[in-house]
Amino acid sequence: MLIYGFHAVLARLKRAPESIRELYADAGREDARMRELLRLAEQTGLRPHRVDSERLERLCPRKRHQGVVALADASLPAVTLDALLTSVEAPATLLLLDGVTDPRNLGACLRVADGAGVAAVIAPKDHACLLTEVAVQTASGAADSVPYIMVTNLARAMDAIGEAGFWLLGTADEAERSIYDEDLSGSIAWVLGAEGKGLRRLIRERCDALVGIPMLGQVSSLNVSVAAGVVLYETLRQRRPADPFKAAARGA
């Protein structure tokens, strides 16, 4: 598969450089970002091809490649749900996606999951988007930092997740409780459906509780990646000190 853009290519170089078969870089770029990428490539034993912008455009037509394109293995070594549940430390957060088929939505969900420290994003094989080139590029490197686990049966996976100590919280427009009424200090598995359709009945029934995101305007719902950002960062807020930036500075 093609990976393009600085964030996505750098993330793959840092995590799994052996998966990159060929690396192409714009010969006309000599700025700091390009120098960093070339330095990292050389450290991992890769020999980048310095080519002109026309060659890059032929490799990656009409894409925002920023002057860097990698030909890489389609996927990294898979993480299984069982392995994840036995290794993750509480309190942990998971993001389950039901019916999210748009690669840009998936990529945006992976990106926000990375920012909020989510252990993995989980989706069913028959109601989900594969990790396509568009999803990887939209994720801006998060596709290589957050495991994306596709399961045969999401309902059964939810049973296993619940048995592992996670509280399964689904989002629904008609829920009587708000996300801000919920205690999110323990291990939480957020279950989000596609915009418009929401959660399927069986998936909804597997949730321990349903909560809603307050909507004060005329629009009745949020894009799934925006909703993911709201619930994941509320979870993070409840677990972190009052000022996480000062806490991070003290720990530096």
Order of alpha helices (4+ residues) and beta strands (2+ residues): beta-alpha-beta-alpha-beta-alpha-beta-alpha-beta-alpha-beta-alpha-beta-alpha-beta-beta-beta-alpha-beta-alpha-alpha
